[in-house]
Amino acid sequence: PVCLPLQLLSYLGACDRLLKQGYEEGQVEEAMEMFQYSEKKAAEFLHLLAQFNDMGFQQNEIKEVLLLCGNQREKALEELVMK
């Protein structure tokens, strides 16, 4: 059996949990990379991305604003509305 490094197992577990919440694989991988593999921050980002997407905002604008605002919902929403 191949011994996988603990970090890789942790990453795969986090991705699996996020995928089970219904997020797309590409988005999960991108969010994990953007937040240096922090499952908590990636989950916050994905949740807000889905929320703002449902409100009709463009995905590329949402990503940009969330990164600039550090996943702060109110601040990000304000920025999106002003665009």
LUMNUKOL-41372 format. One record per atom (N, C-alpha, C): x negated, y, z negated; residue in one letter. Coordinates in steps of 0.02 Angstrom, whole numbers, plus 50000, padded with zeros to 5 digits. Layout:
N
XYZa...
% end
This chain:
83
499594994050000p500005000050000p499575006350000p499795011250037v499435017650041v499635021949982v499135024949951c499265029249893c499325036549917c499925039249912l500035046149933l499865050949877l499535056549893p499395061349841p500035063849807p499985065349744l500555067549705l500905073549735l500515078249762q500795084349792q501255082549851q501045077749891l501435075649949l502085072449926l502045068249876l502645065049849l503125070249821l502855075149787s503255080549759s503595084449815s503225086049868y503485089649925y504055085749958y503935079349970l504435075050002l505075074549959l504985074049894g505555073749849g505955080249851g505605085849852a505935092349854a506325093049920a506005091249975c506345091550041c506955087150041c506895081250014d507455076450012d508035079349973d507895082349916r508435085349875r508775091049912r508385095149947l508675100849984l509085098350044l508845093150077l509215090250133l509875087450110l509885084450052k510505081550024k511005086950006k510775093149999q511225098749985q511545101350050q511325098450107g511635100150171g511245105050214g510635106850193y510245111350234y509905107550291y509775111050346e509455107950404e508725106650391e508465101350420e507775099250408e507275104750425e507365107950483g506905113250504g506895119050456g507485120850432q507535126350384q507215124550318q507305118450296v507005116150233v506245116450237v505965113850292e505235113850300e504975121050303e505315125350340e505105132250346e505125135850278e505675134850241a505745138050175a505215135550127a505075129050128m504565126250083m503875129250099m503725130150163e503085133150182e503055140550161e503605144150173m503615151350159m503515152750085m503745148150043f503705149249970f503195144649938f502675143049975q502125138949951q502365132849912q502845129449942y503105123049917y503445123449850y503715129349834s504115130149773s504835128149790s505055122649763e505725120249777e506255125349754e506135128349696k506615133149668k506705139149714k506145142049736k506185147949779k506465146049848k506275140349874a506535138049939a507285137049934a507525134149879a508235132949870a508615139549866a508345144449829e508655151049825e508715154149895e508165153849932f508145156649999f508665153350044f508695146750044l509155143050087l509885144650068l510015145150003h510685146749980h510895153650005h510455158549996l510615165350018l510665165850094l510235162250128l510245162150201l510925159650226l511165154350195a511825151550214a512385156450198a512345159550139q512855164450119q512895170250168q512315173250182f512305179150227f512485177150298f512295171150318n512475168550384n513235168050390n513555165550337d514285165050336d514625171950340d514265177050317m514535183950319m514455186950389m514095183450433g514035185850502g513385189350519g512915189450473f512265192650487f511845187950530f511375190850568q510925186950611q510385183550569q510255177250585q509795173250545q509095176250542q508835178750597n508155181550596n508125187750552n508655191750552e508675197750508e508715195650435e509115190450422i509195188050353i508525185750325i508175181750364k507515179050342k507045184750324k507005189650370e506555195350361e506725199150296e507365200650287v507585204450229v507475200550164v507635194050164l507535190050104l506795189750084l506355189250133l505645189250118l505425195950089l505655201350119l505475208050095l505745209250025l506335206750011c506675208049947c506535202649895c506135197649912g505965192349865g506575188549841g507035187049887n507635183149871n508115186649823n508055193249816q508515196849772q509165198249812q509705194849793r510315194849831r510595201949843r510675205849791e510985212449798e510565217049842e509925217049830k509465221249868k509465219149942k509465212649954a509465210050023a510115211850058a510675211050023l511325212650052l511355220050071l511105224350028e511085231450041e510685232850105e510105229750112e509675230650171e510045228250235e510365222550230l510715219750289l511285224250311l511655226950263v512215231350279v511965237850311v511385240250290m511115246450317m510825245550387m510665239450408k510375238450475k510875239650529k
% end
